[in-house]
Amino acid sequence: MLNYSIIENSLNIKLECLSKQSLEYKDLISNTLKEQKTTQVDKKQAIAKLHALLENQNLECIHGGKVILKSNKGKTFKDDGVPIMLESDLLNSSIVACPNTIAGVSVPCTKVVNVKGSLSQKKVNNEYVILQELISACKTDKGFALKVSFTPTKFKFDHSFDPKEGLGEQSKNQIELKEPIIRLHYKSDRFQKDNLPIYNLLINNEKKEQDKALNEFNIDLKDLKDIEDINILNQFKQDFSKDYEFKELNLSFDTNLIKLYFIIPKNIAKVYKSAYKEFENKDLGVGYFTQLHEYDKIIKNALEDNKELNEYHLTFLAPAKMQNLKLQIAQGLDEILEDEDRKQELYVC
């Protein structure tokens, strides 16, 4: 029936909501949160009513890159035909046209990787809701916050918080740091779907060999080398400030030499400091590995028997205060590895 409202019982017809989703929808719109009716709020806690994020809102990283919003789990719950965004809807959403640079080098935000601090305290459709007022606690793959043009919605959620901390500070404290990982993929050509196993490898001229395919290494910062090529080192010093240190790691196998250059921030961003205190893997640093393609280089050197030594120069912005490097060697199909990364909420470079 056109223009009929269950909430207002329009047309003088009374219909009952019997399905689980219908009951949940009615519960949300009327703002009678059944699970909270008998809840006693601690005297030290304050309550705020916060608004759900809608699919059509303008959500950006702090540099102005646009987050592509698509509601899937939240599409049942709509405000004037526009669905709300739930946790899995926003997590891993793409970011386009981010203009961020570091020392003139393009380092764009490309996806949303952490939404923990922006979630409601009540579940909808078995997931938590993204709240507009807490959106700044979300983080991109480059470690930056999100921002939104606030729009009042009919979906409002009671949110308790410690008034001494403040609502914003409490959401920041919910930031969860993840292990930063860098992964080497070895294939015969770019069309190959599975990765070739590596059984022996030189890491800075130290031989690593075993019967099973090599899988993972933890390499201390002290075992990384100072950058040998003075031209490359001078380029980094010119492009980056004194707040960074520069290290090199050489990997040799078959007819390949891979020179990995790491640009390591010496300081941790203020927004991460509280989470860093509780982080179990402090030696891995804070943030993620980001490849800086502007510095990529491939050199082919002739060898005997018409063979070539392929020399790859790859540069990465490393996690802040990194003291230990977690290096993985990919095994099997990329799509399976990526699926496991998503399940574990890992961001692997």
N, C-alpha and C positions, 0 to 999 in steps of 0.2 A: 504494500500500500504506500502510495507516494506521501512523503512528508510526515509519516507516522513516527512518533518518538516514544520509545519504551519508558524513558525517564519521566516524561510529562504526561503519559497516558492520553495522548491527543486522540481526537475523534471519539472520545468517551468510550473507547474500547480498552479493556484491561487485558494485556497479554503477559504471560509469565515467561521469564528466561529460564530455560531448563538445561541447556548445554553448558558445559564447563566454561567455554570461552565467552558465551553470552553473559553468564553470571559474573565472570571476571571483568568484562567490559563495563557492565552496569555498576559494579563495585567501584571501579576507577573513576568513572564520570561523576558519580554522586559523591565521590571522595569519602566514602564510608569504608575505610580499610579494615576489613573484618579481623585480620590478624592483629590489629593494634587496639581493638576495643577493650581488651582486658589487660593490656600491657601497662605496667606501672613505670613511668619515666623517672629516672634518677633525678633527684633535686639538683644535682650538679650539672645536669644536661639541659640544653636548650633545644627547642624544636623550630625548624624552619620548613616552609612549604616551598619545594623546588620544582621547576618545570622540566618536563621531558623534552628531549631534542627531537625535532621533526625532520623528516627526510628532505624537505624542500628548503631548509635553512642554509644560510651562507656560513659555512664552517671553513676556517682557514688555518694554516700554520701561521706562526707569528710574523713570517716574512711575506705573507700574502698568497702563498700557494693554496689552491682550492682543493678541498677534500671532496672526493666523489662519493656522495651518500646514496646508499641503496638499502632499503629496509626489506628484510626477508622474514626473520623471526617476529618482528614487530608489526608486520603489515596488517594484522587483524585489528589493531587498535589505531583508529584514525581520528584526527581532529579536522573537521571540514574536509574529509576525503584524503588528508595527508597522514601517512602512517608515522608512528614513533620509531625511534632507533633503539635497539637493544644492544647488549654487550657484543655479541658475535657479529652484529650488523656493522658496527664501526671498526672493530678490530681488523687490521690488515687492509682497511680501505685505502685506495690509491690517492696520492696527492699530485696534482699537476701544476705546472708553471710556477714552481717555487724559484725565486730569484736569488736564493742564498749563496753567498760566496765567502770564502775565508782567504784573506790575503790575495784577493783577485781570482782565486780558483773556484770554479762552480762546484758547490756541494749542496745540491737541492734535497729538500725533504721529499721522499717518494711514497711513503706509506705510514699509516698509524700503527704503532707497535705496542702501545701500552694504554689501557683505558681504566685501569683499576681504581684510580682516585676519583673517577667521575660517576660512579655507579650508585644507584638507589639502594636503599636498605630493604626494599621489598621486591620480590620477584614477580615478573609478568611472563606468562608462557614459559615458565621454568628458567627465565633469564632475568638479569638485572637490567634496569633502564638507564640509558645515558642521560644525565641531568645537565641542563645548560649552565647553571650557576657554578658547576664544578668542572667545566670543560677544560679549564687551564691546567688541570692535573693530567690530562692526556698527553702522551709524548709521541713524537714522530721518530722515524728510524735514525734521525740525526740528533735526537735528544732534545728537541725543542717543543714548546707547548703549543696548544691549539687555542684559537679564539673564535667566538661566535657572535653574530648580531642577535641580541636577545629578542625573543618573541614570546609573549605570554601564550600559554596553551591550556586547554581544559584538563590535561593530564598533569596533576600536581601530586607530589609525594612528600609525606612527612619525613624529615631527616633530622635525627638527633645529633648534637655535637657539643663539645665542651666549650662553653662561652669564653673561658680563659684562653683557649687556643685560637678560637675563631673558626668559622666554617671553612675558609680558604686554606688555612694552615693545616687543618685536620686532613683535608683531601690530599694535600701535598705529602703528608706523612704516610699516605697509603701507597705511594709509588713503590713498585717492586722492581728491583734491579735483577737483570738476567746475566747469565754467563756470556761474555762476548767470545765468539768463535770465528776462526778463519779456516776455510776448507779448500783444499787443492783438488781440482778435477782434472783427470788425465784421460784423454781420448785420442784415438788415431786421427780423427777429423771432427769438424764441428757438427756433422750430421749424426754422429754416433750417439745413441741414447744412453748406453750404460758406460760406466767408468772402468778403465783398465786397472788391474791390480798392480801395485808397486811392491816388490819384495826386497829391494835394496836401494838405499838412498844415502847421499852425502849431505849432511847438514853442517854447513861451515867447515867442510872437509873432514867431519867426523862420520865414520861409516855406521849406518843403521841397517841391519840385515836380519831376516828371520824367514822361517819356512812358510808361515802364513803371511797373507798380505798385510803390509803396514797400515795402521789405522789411525793412531792419535799420539801426539807428543805434547808435553808441557815443557816449554823452553824459557829459562830464566832470562830476565833482562840483561844480566851480566854476561850471558852467553851469546847475546847479539853483538854484532860488530859495529864499531864506528864506521861511518860511510867512507869508503876508500877513494871513490872518484871525487876529486876536489871540485870539479865543475858542477856535479850534481849537488854536493853539499852546499856550495856557494849559492846555487839556485834556490835551495830550500831556505837558507838563511835570509835570502833576499825576499822571498815570498811570505815567510812566516816570522813571527816575532820571537823574542827571546824566551817567551813562555812555552816554547816547545823544545823537545830534544829529538834528535834524528838518529835512527839505528838501521842496520842492514842485516839481512839473513839470506844466505845463499843455499839453494837446494839444487843438487845435481843428480840426475838419473838418466840412463840411456844416453841419448845425444841431446839432452836438454840441460840448460843452466838457467835457473830462475833466481833473479835478484829481487828480493822483497825489501822495499824501503818503508820504514815506519816513521810517521810524524806523530809524536806522542805529546799531548797536552800535559803540562806540569800541574795544572790546577783543576779542581772539580767544580762544576757549575753549582751555584748556591742551591738551586732547586733539588739537587741530588744529595746534599750533605747529610740530611737526616736519615735517608734510606741507606746511605753508605755506612753509617755507624752500625747498622744491623746486618749488613751484607756479609755473608760467610766467605765469599771469594774476593776479598779486597785486592789480592795480588793480581787479579785479572783486569782490574781497572773498572772505570765507570763509563758506560756508553757502548758503542758498537764500532766495528771496522767498516770504513767506507773507502772504496777504491777511488782514487783520484786519477781519472782516465787521461787528464791533460798531460800527465808525466809518463804515460805508457810508451814503451819502445820495444821493438823486436829487431835483433841483429842476427844475421845468418853468417856464420864463419865456416869457410871451407875446411874439410878434413880430408884425410886420405881415403882412397877407395870411393871417391865421388860422394862422400857423405857430408852432412852439414851439422855443425853444432848450433842449435837454436838457442839464442840468449834472449831471455825475456826480462824486461825491467818493469816491475809493477809497484806502484806506490799506494800506501794506505794511510788514511787518518785513523789513528789507533785510539782505543779507550783512554780516558784521562788517568794519569798516574799508573799506567800499566807496569807491573813488575814481573808478570809471567804471561807468556804467549801460549794460548791453546790452539794448536794446529792439528786439523783433521785431514785425512786423505779419504776422499769420497770412494765409496764402494757400492756397486749396484746401480740401479736406475735413479736418475735425478728426481723424477716425479715421486718416487717412494720416499726418498730422503726429504724432499720438500714437504710432503704430507706429514712425516714424523716431526719435522721442525714446527709445523703449524700446531700439531697436537700438544707439543711441549712448550708452545709459545716461545720458541727460540728464534733469534734473528741471526742468521749465519751469512757471512760474506764469502 
